[in-house]
Amino acid sequence: MSVHLLLSAGRGPQECAWALAQLLHRLETDATRQNLEAHRAQTVPGDRPGTYRSVLIQIAGAGAEAFAASWTGTLCWQALSPYRANTGRKNWYVIARPCQVDTPRTTFAEEDVDIVACRTGGPGGQHRNKASTAVRATHRPTGIVVVVDTERQFNLNRRIALRLLRQRIEHGDEAAERAVTTARWHIHDELVRGNPTRIERPIRLPH
């Protein structure tokens, strides 16, 4: 089992990018403690060294979904700013959301296509009306259907129908990939300060 989790500092100040780095380290430590693998699939660094504007992390192992759920939502790192000593603010927020990374590609194979000869009306002369030269092609896995009657020969219409099916399937896959990317970018704008689902603080070592 594998889950991708996107952590984002959104449009918050540089402290949020710093808080994300602290929360990421805490998350990775928690994952190791639960015998899970945490892999940083993608990182966008912040303006300060060692900080991140966003991190895409892959959680793998038994219980990955439950673990990701425990880290999903608005996360708060509670500590004074290391950059502005004169500010009293100590709550810095990060958004964490599970996200889809890849969309499965549809494999096109002619054996998955049902070809049926048919007649179509309209202009085209007596030959088109009397002979079943038109083609109705159905791609069973996706349910996409095309009807081609532009040529007078069945084999030519069949060839065109297969090409059109392949193009529509490829365009559908590309649209799905764009939707996944758009959904991932929307996560950056979902960060809302307050009402955190999880609060973490620096660990104070005993004197």
MIKOL-263331 format. One line per field, with one value per residue (C-alpha): x, y, z; residue in three letters. Coordinates in nm, 4 decimals, padded with zeros to 6 digits. Example, Ala and Ser with C-alpha at 12.3 -4.5 7.8 and 13.67 -1.06 7.14 Angstrom:
residues 2
c1: 01.2300,01.3670
c2: -00.4500,-00.1060
c3: 00.7800,00.7140
r: ALA,SER
This chain:
residues 207
c1: 00.0000,00.1304,-00.0142,00.1127,00.0735,00.1312,00.2444,00.2277,00.3118,00.0630,00.1097,00.2201,00.5305,00.8805,00.8048,00.5478,00.8181,01.0318,00.7397,00.6858,01.0448,00.9946,00.6647,00.8157,01.0925,00.8354,00.6221,00.9194,01.0178,00.6600,00.6546,00.9782,00.8393,00.5410,00.7596,00.6521,00.8694,00.8565,01.0101,01.0316,00.9081,00.9249,01.0381,01.0106,01.2594,01.1797,01.3742,01.5747,01.8153,01.6544,01.2969,01.0293,00.7350,00.5954,00.6892,00.5277,00.5964,00.5178,00.4142,00.4462,00.3733,00.0932,-00.1280,-00.0089,-00.3629,-00.4422,-00.1075,-00.1648,-00.5117,-00.3608,-00.1416,-00.4114,-00.5602,-00.4272,-00.1052,00.0330,00.3946,00.3904,00.7118,00.8465,00.9819,01.3547,01.3632,01.1746,01.2603,01.0154,00.7039,00.4972,00.3258,00.4061,00.1464,00.2560,00.0278,00.0785,-00.1784,-00.1473,-00.3654,-00.3509,-00.3214,-00.3111,00.0189,-00.0193,-00.3177,-00.3235,-00.2698,-00.5304,-00.3723,-00.5261,-00.5552,-00.7638,-00.8923,-01.0706,-01.2705,-01.6026,-01.6458,-01.9950,-02.0896,-02.3871,-02.5744,-02.6090,-02.8474,-02.7881,-02.5967,-02.3562,-02.5331,-02.7089,-02.4012,-02.3859,-02.7552,-02.7600,-02.4262,-02.3184,-01.9898,-02.0130,-01.8398,-01.9499,-01.6504,-01.6832,-01.3877,-01.5136,-01.2844,-01.3846,-01.7201,-01.6086,-01.8004,-01.7259,-01.9206,-01.7374,-01.9013,-01.6764,-01.5409,-01.7161,-01.5060,-01.5645,-01.1919,-01.1070,-01.3814,-01.2611,-00.9060,-01.0292,-01.2509,-00.9581,-00.7436,-01.0163,-01.0662,-00.6948,-00.6846,-00.9886,-00.8429,-00.5074,-00.6807,-00.8860,-00.5706,-00.4103,-00.7184,-00.7117,-00.3456,-00.4185,-00.7036,-00.4740,-00.2106,-00.4721,-00.6164,-00.2689,-00.2044,-00.5378,-00.4146,-00.1698,-00.4639,-00.6582,-00.4459,-00.6530,-00.5066,-00.6683,-00.8516,-00.5576,-00.6186,-00.2743,-00.0412,00.3282,00.5903,00.9684,01.0738,01.2211,01.5185,01.5538,01.8251
c2: 00.0000,00.3424,00.6909,01.0290,01.3216,01.6815,01.9252,02.2918,02.6187,02.7823,03.1564,03.1885,03.3765,03.2282,03.0831,02.8518,02.7102,02.6615,02.4989,02.2643,02.1426,02.0766,01.8972,01.6917,01.5691,01.4841,01.2979,01.0959,01.0042,00.8968,00.6860,00.5092,00.4369,00.2651,00.0633,00.2683,00.4054,00.7790,00.8924,01.2560,01.2330,01.6065,01.9133,02.2876,02.4742,02.7903,03.1144,03.0110,02.7153,02.3960,02.5198,02.4036,02.5669,02.2229,01.8573,01.5582,01.2561,00.8925,00.6752,00.3015,-00.0044,-00.1683,00.0978,00.3750,00.5061,00.5328,00.7002,00.9543,01.0252,01.1074,01.3700,01.5111,01.8566,02.1814,02.1159,02.3597,02.3951,02.5815,02.7698,03.1253,03.2516,03.1945,03.4919,03.7674,03.7922,04.0774,03.8828,03.7048,03.4810,03.1138,02.9265,02.8491,02.6542,02.3970,02.2120,01.8369,01.6490,01.3056,01.3454,01.1427,01.1542,00.9385,00.8454,00.5015,00.5090,00.3349,00.0680,00.0642,-00.2750,-00.3566,-00.6740,-00.4508,-00.2839,-00.4124,-00.3297,-00.3344,-00.2554,-00.0255,00.2006,00.5731,00.8145,01.1561,01.2626,01.0245,00.8650,00.5356,00.3286,00.4574,00.3922,00.0406,-00.0986,-00.1344,00.0493,00.2649,00.1525,00.1695,00.1070,00.0603,00.0491,-00.1867,-00.0828,00.2845,00.2678,00.5230,00.4891,00.6387,00.6080,00.6664,00.6820,00.9237,00.6635,00.4299,00.1317,-00.0514,-00.1141,00.2545,00.3535,00.0866,00.2224,00.5770,00.4598,00.2870,00.5970,00.8201,00.5867,00.5879,00.9694,01.0107,00.7709,00.9518,01.2887,01.1492,01.0328,01.3741,01.5485,01.3182,01.4002,01.7735,01.7322,01.5522,01.8255,02.1000,01.9301,01.9068,02.2778,02.3707,02.2193,02.5101,02.7508,02.5492,02.6514,02.8294,02.9532,02.8191,02.5043,02.2695,01.8967,01.8369,02.0486,01.9677,02.1398,02.1199,01.8497,01.9961,01.8013,01.7543,01.9594
c3: 00.0000,-00.0947,-00.0404,-00.1564,00.0814,-00.0242,00.2446,00.1513,00.3220,00.0879,00.0625,00.4242,00.5442,00.5561,00.8993,00.7391,00.5119,00.8225,01.0043,00.7108,00.7426,01.1156,01.0580,00.7768,01.0048,01.2724,01.0152,00.8898,01.2458,01.3166,00.9975,01.0898,01.4344,01.2696,01.0293,00.7293,00.4513,00.3858,00.0571,-00.0532,-00.4113,-00.4819,-00.2888,-00.3499,-00.1308,00.0591,00.0640,00.3694,00.3768,00.5050,00.4522,00.2067,00.0336,-00.0461,-00.0241,-00.1905,00.0259,-00.0471,00.2472,00.1873,00.3968,00.5897,00.7423,00.5081,00.4502,00.8214,00.8846,00.6061,00.7441,01.0846,00.9165,00.6881,00.7357,00.8788,01.0708,01.3234,01.4316,01.7630,01.8276,01.8229,01.4928,01.4406,01.2006,01.3855,01.7535,01.8084,01.7061,01.9645,01.7152,01.7626,01.5530,01.1958,00.9658,00.6917,00.4812,00.4192,00.1719,00.0083,-00.3658,-00.6818,-00.8653,-01.1743,-01.3849,-01.5480,-01.9215,-02.1357,-02.3529,-02.6991,-02.8701,-03.1750,-03.0121,-02.7581,-03.0365,-03.1676,-03.5367,-03.6830,-04.0450,-04.0745,-04.3143,-04.2729,-04.4347,-04.5804,-04.8897,-05.0514,-05.3404,-05.3940,-05.3114,-04.9544,-04.8944,-05.0351,-04.9083,-04.5442,-04.5857,-04.2735,-03.9569,-03.5939,-03.3683,-02.9905,-02.7535,-02.4847,-02.1931,-02.2157,-02.3941,-02.6536,-02.9813,-03.3217,-03.6477,-03.9770,-04.3181,-04.5041,-04.7480,-04.9885,-04.8805,-04.5533,-04.4904,-04.5287,-04.2847,-04.0433,-04.0576,-03.9930,-03.7050,-03.5327,-03.5703,-03.4280,-03.1317,-03.0551,-03.0694,-02.8430,-02.5878,-02.5889,-02.5506,-02.2625,-02.0848,-02.1327,-01.9930,-01.6889,-01.6278,-01.6462,-01.3979,-01.1515,-01.1815,-01.1357,-00.8287,-00.6758,-00.7334,-00.5734,-00.2462,-00.2081,-00.1870,00.0707,00.3682,00.6313,00.9577,01.2726,01.3795,01.3182,01.3051,01.4533,01.6689,01.7025,01.9152,01.9544,02.1952,02.5124,02.6331,03.0102,03.1751
r: MET,SER,VAL,HIS,LEU,LEU,LEU,SER,ALA,GLY,ARG,GLY,PRO,GLN,GLU,CYS,ALA,TRP,ALA,LEU,ALA,GLN,LEU,LEU,HIS,ARG,LEU,GLU,THR,ASP,ALA,THR,ARG,GLN,ASN,LEU,GLU,ALA,HIS,ARG,ALA,GLN,THR,VAL,PRO,GLY,ASP,ARG,PRO,GLY,THR,TYR,ARG,SER,VAL,LEU,ILE,GLN,ILE,ALA,GLY,ALA,GLY,ALA,GLU,ALA,PHE,ALA,ALA,SER,TRP,THR,GLY,THR,LEU,CYS,TRP,GLN,ALA,LEU,SER,PRO,TYR,ARG,ALA,ASN,THR,GLY,ARG,LYS,ASN,TRP,TYR,VAL,ILE,ALA,ARG,PRO,CYS,GLN,VAL,ASP,THR,PRO,ARG,THR,THR,PHE,ALA,GLU,GLU,ASP,VAL,ASP,ILE,VAL,ALA,CYS,ARG,THR,GLY,GLY,PRO,GLY,GLY,GLN,HIS,ARG,ASN,LYS,ALA,SER,THR,ALA,VAL,ARG,ALA,THR,HIS,ARG,PRO,THR,GLY,ILE,VAL,VAL,VAL,VAL,ASP,THR,GLU,ARG,GLN,PHE,ASN,LEU,ASN,ARG,ARG,ILE,ALA,LEU,ARG,LEU,LEU,ARG,GLN,ARG,ILE,GLU,HIS,GLY,ASP,GLU,ALA,ALA,GLU,ARG,ALA,VAL,THR,THR,ALA,ARG,TRP,HIS,ILE,HIS,ASP,GLU,LEU,VAL,ARG,GLY,ASN,PRO,THR,ARG,ILE,GLU,ARG,PRO,ILE,ARG,LEU,PRO,HIS
